[in-house]
Amino acid sequence: QVQLVESGGGLVQAGGSLRLSCAASGRTFNGYNMGWFRQAPGKEREFVSRINWSGYSTFYTDSVKGRFTISRDHAKNTVYLQMNRLKPEDTAVYYCAASLEWGSVTSMYNYWGQGTQVTVSS
């Protein structure tokens, strides 16, 4: 089992920044690929970004490229999502997830956090 706890969400004005954290515990975290997803009201959960187990490979959905940066700290068992130049359409509940597979599909991820709310005002 891998337990994931997100933090760092909040209310921010458009153009501002937030850094989300996802703290992991349980089984060997370092062997898992990690992803960030988000779900806005009335919409399906969508992929945002992922990072592989080593931290050397990352991938982003087009809408966040150049604005968001994913990273991980193996010593702290934590994954981060730095979000800059936030837009109102980034408003959603953000979830981190862990997978032994490498991909962007939600069903590939075995473990999920409880989510953290990000609200961007215009």
N, C-alpha and C positions, 0 to 999 in steps of 0.2 A: 504494500500500500504506500502511496505517496499522498501526503496531505499538503494542500496549497492554500495559502492565505494572502489575499490581495490587500493592498492599502495604497493610499496616496490620491484617491479620487477627491473631487470637490467641485466647487463652483468657480469658474474663471471667465473673464471677459474674452471675447474674440481677439485673437492675436496673442493671447497669453500662453503660458506653459504650465505643464504638470509633469511630475514623474511618478509613474506607478511602480510599485514593488510587488513582487510575488515571492513570499518566503515558503520554502519547501522543507518538509521533514518526512521521515519514514525511510523507505527503501532508498537505495543509492540514487540520489538525485542526479549526480553527474553523468549518469548513463542515458538520461532522457533528453529527447528533443523537446523544446518548450515553445508554446504558442500563446499569442494574445488574440482574443476574439472580442467582439462587442455585439450588443443587442440593444437596439433602439425600440421604443414602445411601438407595438404593432408590427414589428419587423422580425425576420428570422435572424438568428445569430450568424454573424459573418466573421470571416477571417480578417485579421489585421496584420499580424507579423509573426514570424517564427525564427528560432535560432537553433542550430544543431547542438548536439551534446558537447562538442568541443568549444563552441562559441565562435568558430571561424567562418561559419556559413550562416547567412541571414537572408530573409526574404520578406517583402512587403507587398501589400495590396496597393494598386496604383494610386488610390486616393490619398494615401499617407506618405508616399515616397517623397523624400526630401524634407519631411516635417517630423517624422517619428523615427526614433532609433531604439532598437532592441539590444540588450546586452545581458550578460550573466556574470555573476561572481561565484566561482566554485567554492571559495573559502567560506562564503556566507550563505551558500545554498539559496541564492536569490537571483531572480530574473527581473530586469527593469524594462520599462517602456518610457523613454523620454519623449514627451509630446510637445512640440513647439508649434507656433503659429496656428493655434487651435481655431477651429471654425464651429459655428453652431451645429453643423451637420455631424460633428464628431460626438455630439451628445449621445450617451448610451451607458449601459452597464458594461464594464470591461471585465473580462474573465481571463485568467491564465489557465493553461492546461498543459499536461505532460503526455508524451507519446514516445513509444519506441520506434514508431514509423516516422518518415520524413514526408510531410505533406500539409495541405491547407484545409483538408476536409474535417469537419467536426467529429465525425464518427471514427476517425483515426486516433483520437485522443481519449485516453483511458481515465485520466484523473483531471478533475476540475476544481477550481476554487469557488468561493461563494459569490464573487463579483464585487466590484466597487463602482460607485456611480460617478460619472463625469458629466458635468453640465456646463455647456459653453453658452454664455449669453451674448446677444448681438448688440 
